[in-house]
Amino acid sequence: MTSLDRLVLAGFRNYRRFVWEPECSPVVITGENGSGKTNLLEALSLLVPGRGLRGARNADLPLREASGEPALTGWGVTARFSDNTSDFEVSTGMEAGQSGARKFLLDGSQMRARDIAAANLSAVWLTPQMDRLFGESASGRRRFLDRLVVAMVPQHAPELAACERATAQRNRFLSEGRTDDVWLSGIEDAMARHGVAVVAARREMVSRLNVMGADPQGAFPSAHLSLLCPIADRLDNEPALAVEDWLRSVLWEGRTADRQRGHAIVGAHRTDFTLRDLETGRQAAEASTGQQKALLIDIILAHARLMGEGAGTAPMLLLDEPLVHLDQRRRKALLETLLDFQTPVLLTGTDRSPFAPLTDKASFVTLQDGQIVAARTD
C-alpha cells in the first residue's frame, strides 16, 4: 500500500504556504468554490509527467498577489510518500525568474519526470471538464488517451512530443511553399517512425482497458473503446515497419493536397476514439451526461486497476467533483469501490453530505482560502 504522508505547497495558485499531513486514505476535501480544492489536486498531478489535470502553462501556476501579478518567489510542490518497504519524496516547481521546463527532484536529486514516474509515482484523475469529453473535439479525446498511456508508459511522452514537433514542422514548411524534397522526406520519416510508435501505444492501451473492465460490482456500465485511426487499422494486420513505410508514402503523395489544406490529414495527430456501453450498444456521444460520466469512470477505474497489476505502480486517484451527474446508486458504488484501492485517493466536493457512505472509513478536511479550517477522521 502506498500512502501520501506529507504535502507542502509554496507560492502555488492560492497557496502561499501550505503544509499538510493526511491521516489516511481516502481523503474527502470539501469547501466553497475558490477555496483551493482543485488547486490542491492539481499540485499533486504536477508530480508526474505532463501539464497536470488542468493542462496549465507554467506561467499560470505561481501565486497571484492582490494586484493580480504573479509573486516573484517562484513556486514548488513537494510530497512524501511511503509504501511497505520505503519512503520517497518528489518535488517539482520553478525558481523565481526561471524559464523553460520546471524541475523535478526525487529525494533531493534532480531527475527527468518520466524517470520518476517509471519507478515511483503515477496518477490518474477525473475533472468536471472531462464530462464534456464526447461532445468536444477529437484533440481533447486524444489528450485524455495519451495521459492514460503516459501514466503506464512514460516513454510515450517523448515519442508523442517528437511526433507533434515533426508534424508542426511539415505543416509550416508546406505553408511557406518550400519544396526541398530531402528536408521534407526527413520530416516525414520522423512523422512515420514516431507516429506509428504513438499509435501502437494507444492501440495497446485500448486493448488492455477493454480486457480489464473496472467494476466487479457491476454498478457502472461496461465501456468499450474503439480507436478511429487508419494507422491502428493497419497495425492490426501488418508489422510496424510496413506501416511506417505506408505512412511515409501517404505523406509523400499528399504533399500538394496538404499544402492547400494547411495540415496533413493522415497521421497520429488525427487519431480519435469512441466509447460505447457494451450492454446497450449506445455510443457515449449519444448518451446522457450521467451515462457519459459513468462510462468515463469505468475507464478510469479500469486504468487504475491495470496500473496496479503485478509489480506495477498503482496510481494516485485525484477525483475532482466525481459525484456530479451520478445517481445515488452509482455514487454509493463509486465510493465503496474506492475503498479497495491501496493508493492515495483524494476526492473533492462543495459539501460533505454526498460522501456519507465514507463516514468512519475516510478522512475529511475542509478548505478555506487555501488553508485547512477543519479536519477529522470519521
QUIUR-V376812 format. One record per backbone hydrogen bond with DSSP energy under -0.5 kcal/mol. NH is the residue of the N-H (numbers start at 1). CO is the residue of the C=O. If there is no record, write none. Layout:
((NH | CO) (NH | CO))
This chain:
((2 | 342) (3 | 82) (5 | 3) (5 | 80) (6 | 80) (7 | 20) (8 | 78) (9 | 18) (10 | 76) (11 | 16) (12 | 15) (13 | 11) (13 | 61) (15 | 12) (16 | 14) (18 | 9) (20 | 7) (22 | 20) (26 | 345) (27 | 345) (28 | 363) (29 | 27) (29 | 347) (30 | 28) (30 | 365) (31 | 349) (35 | 32) (40 | 36) (41 | 37) (42 | 38) (43 | 39) (44 | 40) (45 | 41) (46 | 42) (47 | 44) (48 | 45) (55 | 51) (55 | 52) (56 | 51) (60 | 57) (61 | 58) (62 | 58) (63 | 11) (64 | 13) (65 | 69) (68 | 65) (71 | 63) (75 | 94) (76 | 10) (77 | 92) (78 | 8) (79 | 90) (80 | 6) (81 | 88) (82 | 3) (83 | 86) (88 | 81) (90 | 79) (91 | 105) (92 | 77) (93 | 103) (94 | 75) (98 | 95) (103 | 93) (105 | 91) (106 | 109) (107 | 89) (107 | 105) (109 | 106) (111 | 104) (115 | 112) (116 | 112) (117 | 113) (118 | 114) (119 | 115) (120 | 116) (121 | 116) (124 | 316) (126 | 318) (130 | 127) (131 | 128) (132 | 129) (133 | 130) (135 | 132) (136 | 132) (136 | 133) (140 | 137) (141 | 137) (142 | 138) (143 | 139) (144 | 140) (145 | 141) (146 | 142) (147 | 143) (148 | 144) (149 | 145) (150 | 146) (151 | 147) (152 | 148) (152 | 149) (153 | 149) (156 | 153) (157 | 154) (158 | 154) (159 | 155) (160 | 156) (161 | 157) (162 | 158) (163 | 159) (164 | 160) (165 | 161) (166 | 162) (167 | 163) (168 | 164) (169 | 165) (170 | 166) (171 | 167) (172 | 168) (173 | 169) (174 | 170) (175 | 171) (176 | 172) (177 | 174) (178 | 173) (181 | 179) (184 | 180) (185 | 181) (186 | 182) (187 | 183) (188 | 184) (189 | 185) (190 | 186) (191 | 187) (192 | 188) (193 | 189) (194 | 190) (195 | 190) (195 | 191) (196 | 192) (197 | 193) (198 | 194) (199 | 195) (200 | 196) (201 | 197) (202 | 198) (203 | 199) (204 | 200) (205 | 201) (206 | 202) (207 | 203) (208 | 204) (209 | 205) (210 | 206) (211 | 207) (212 | 208) (213 | 209) (216 | 214) (218 | 215) (223 | 221) (224 | 276) (226 | 274) (228 | 272) (229 | 227) (233 | 229) (234 | 230) (235 | 231) (236 | 232) (236 | 233) (237 | 234) (238 | 234) (243 | 239) (244 | 240) (245 | 241) (246 | 242) (247 | 243) (248 | 244) (249 | 245) (250 | 246) (251 | 247) (252 | 248) (253 | 249) (254 | 250) (255 | 252) (258 | 254) (259 | 255) (260 | 256) (261 | 257) (262 | 258) (263 | 258) (270 | 267) (271 | 268) (272 | 228) (274 | 226) (276 | 224) (277 | 282) (278 | 222) (278 | 276) (281 | 277) (284 | 275) (286 | 283) (287 | 284) (292 | 288) (293 | 289) (294 | 290) (295 | 291) (296 | 292) (297 | 293) (298 | 294) (299 | 295) (300 | 296) (301 | 297) (302 | 298) (303 | 299) (304 | 300) (305 | 301) (306 | 302) (307 | 303) (308 | 304) (309 | 306) (312 | 309) (314 | 312) (316 | 122) (317 | 344) (318 | 124) (318 | 316) (319 | 317) (319 | 346) (320 | 126) (320 | 318) (321 | 319) (324 | 321) (326 | 323) (331 | 327) (332 | 328) (333 | 329) (334 | 330) (335 | 331) (336 | 332) (337 | 333) (338 | 334) (339 | 335) (339 | 336) (340 | 337) (341 | 338) (343 | 341) (346 | 317) (347 | 27) (348 | 319) (349 | 29) (355 | 352) (356 | 353) (358 | 355) (359 | 356) (361 | 358) (362 | 358) (363 | 26) (364 | 376) (365 | 28) (366 | 374) (367 | 30) (368 | 371) (370 | 35) (371 | 368) (373 | 366) (373 | 371) (374 | 366) (376 | 364) (378 | 362) (378 | 376))
